[in-house]
């Protein structure tokens, strides 16, 4: 069973990525992660490390705290 918090985090990352007009591939390139890793994080399958979340926030040009907001 997926952890609801991981699903919310993934939804927030996807929301912020789309708001910036980036594909998963483009975000992957900016973060030096694979597209599959981005997909798994967005789907709540992977429990991303803090350093990975920092890379994602930096690539999206947002403060990491934005990723932990509950509402979109």
Secondary structure, 3 states (H helix, E strand, C coil): CCCHHHHHHHHHHHHHHHHCCCCHHHHHHHHCCCHHHHHHHHCCCCCCCHHHHHHHHHHHCCCHHHHHCCCC
